[in-house]
């Protein structure tokens, strides 16, 4: 898949991550990660055991986050580790591949949470935090080019998995479960290029970024299955009315 290969740029190691964060400070309170080795075409050839850790933030978790994730202040006091320790654990988990790893997240916030955590934990490495942040690939944004809801919004991880017929494993907002489901979605998209192309056609037909005549033609294609030059002329004229 050329658009993905352009992003991977020959990398051999991916780390699918999911983070849960404190409500106001956006410090990491939980991480789930799956290290994978990939082939030249981007498909996964080896998956490692997951890395999971709870992290004690400097600021309050927040009631909304606790309700969403089930993670409480008490749980983090008892099971959490300092951000520094979690970060060192992640680097150790990736081993010699750390410097060459591309991190894959579903959404843009995960990348910034490493920096927010380092800002609030001066004993942790800002250099490593920035390194991870700058090498985090937002798979949600990438997939949103091809697959969006009927109202032209990006899909949640759960709904994107459903679109590719992947039974969602575990529960949403559990970091390891979300990281695993992201990894499964990544593989399913690569394995179902025809389905992705169908979704892409639908997305283009509703996107305001697609020129109006093309949107009309794409909708017509779905109805008639074929179009000709007269349909194109009619679409052009309709867009100018």
N, C-alpha and C positions, 0 to 999 in steps of 0.2 A: 504494500500500500504506500504509494509514493508520498502523500502528504505526511504520513507518520514517519517514513524513512528519513525524510528531510529533517525531522525533529530529532530522531534517534542518532543520526550522524555516525553510524557505525558502532555505537555503544554496545557493550556485551552484558552489562549489568543494570537491572532496574530494581528499584525499591519502592514497592507500593505502600503508601503510608496513609494513615488517617489519624487525626488529632482531635481531641476534645479540649476545650479551653475555658478558662475562667471568664465570667460574664463581662466584667468591666476591663480588666487588665489584659485579657486575651493571652495570658500565660498558659502553657500546655499543662493539662492535668492528667491526660492519658494519651499514650501513643500505642498504635498497632502498626507493625511493619512486616512486609514479606519481601525478602530478597529473592531475585530471580536471575538466572542466566538466560539470555535470549540468542536466537539464531540470527543470521544476516537479514532475514526477512521480517524480523521483529517478533516472531512467535516464541513462546516460552519453551525452553527445553529442560530447565531444572528449577524447582522451587525449594527453598530452604524452610526450615521450621520458622515460625513467626517470632518476632521480638515484641514483647508487650511490657509496659511499665506504667504505673500510676506515679504522678509527679506532684509534690507539695508546692503549691503556688505561694507567693508572698502576700497575695491579696485574696479576698473572699471568692469562693466559687460562684455564688449567686444562686438565688432560688430558681430562676428560669432554667439554668444549666442543670441543676440538680434534678428538676422535674423532667427535663429532656433526656438526661443520661443515666439518672439514678445514682450518680456519684455524689457523695456527701463530704462535708468537711471532716467528719469523724473517720470516714474510710481513708481519706488521704493522709490524715495524721497517723493512722495505723499501718497503712499499706504503701503510702507514697514514699518516693525517694527525692532528694534534691535534684533540681534541673541539671546541675553539673554531672551528677551520677548517671542520670538517664542519657544525657548526651554522650558521655564516655562509653556507656553501654551500647548505644547505637553505632558509634564509630567502631567499637570492637566487634559487634555483630557483623558489620560489613567487611571488616578485616582489610586485606590488601586491595580490595575493590573499592574502598571508600572514595578515593580521589577520582575514580572513573564512573561512579554511579550516577544515574539520572533518577531523581526521586519523582514519583508519580502520585499526585493527589487529585481528589475530586473537588475542585473549587480553589479559589485564589487565596483564601484566608490561611490555609495551612502554612504556606511559605512565610508569611509575616509573623506567625506565632512563634517561630524559632527566634526571631529577632526580639519580639516582645518579651520572651522568657529570658533571653540574655540581658536585656535592658534591666530586668528586675532581679537578676542574679549575677552580680558583678564577679563572682568567683568562677563563673563558667566562661568558656571560650566564645567570645563574640566572633572571632575569625571562623571557627567551625560552624557556628550558627548562620552566619552570612553565606558561607560556602553552600550549605544545604538550601537556604532560602533562594539563592540565585540559580540553583540547579534543580528546582522543583517545577515540574511540568504539570500544568493544570489540564487534566484530561477532560474535565467538564466543559471547559471552553472549547477545546479541540473537537469533542464530539458534538457540541452545540452547533458547529458549522453544518453538520449533516443531519442531526436529529434534534427536533424541538417539538414541543407540544403543539396542539392545534391552535392555541392562542399565541404561538411563536415565542414561548418561554423555554429556557433551558430546563431539562428534566432533573429531578432528584436522582440520586444513585439507585434508589429502589425502583423508580419508574423506568429508568434506563435499562436496568436488568430485566424488568418485565417486558420491555419492548424487544429484547433479544432472547426471550423465552428462558431466562435463567432463574431458577427458583432461588429466592433471596435466602441466604444461609445466616442463621443466628438472628440477631436483632439489630435494628438501626441504632446508630449512635453508641454502639460498642466498637471501640477502635479497631480491635483485631478482626471482628466480623466485617466491618465496613472495608478494611484494607483487603480482606480476602474477596469480598464481593466485587471490589474495584478490579482486582486482578482477574477474576472470572469474566467480568464485562469486557476488559481489554482483549482477552483471548477470544471471546465470542464475536466481537466486532471484526477481528481479523479473519475469523473463520466463516463469516457470513457477509461477504462483500455485496452479494446480490440484494440482500435485505437492507443493507446500509444504503445502497443506491436507490432503492425504493423510498426510503425515508428521506434521502437527500432531495429527491424530486418533489416530495410533498413539502419539505421545508422551503425549497426555492419558490414553490407556488404560493406561499403565504408570507414570505419575508418581504418587508418594505424596502429592503436593499436590492431586491431583484427588480429590474425595470418592468413597468406595468405590462407591456406587450408580452414579455416572456412569462409573466405570471398567468396571463390569460391563456397562453398557448399550453402551459403546463397543466392547467386545470382542464383544458380541452382534451389534452392527451389522455388524462385519466378517464374522461367520459367516452371519448371516441376511439381510443387506442391508436389512432393514426391521424396525422394532419398533413395538409399540403400547402402550396404557396398561397392559395386563396385564403386559407385560415390565417396565415401570417399577415397578409395584407389587411384582413378584417380586424385582427388584433391591434395592429398599428393604428388603424383609423379609430377604433374604439377608445384607445388610450389618449387620443387627441381631442375627443369630444368634450 
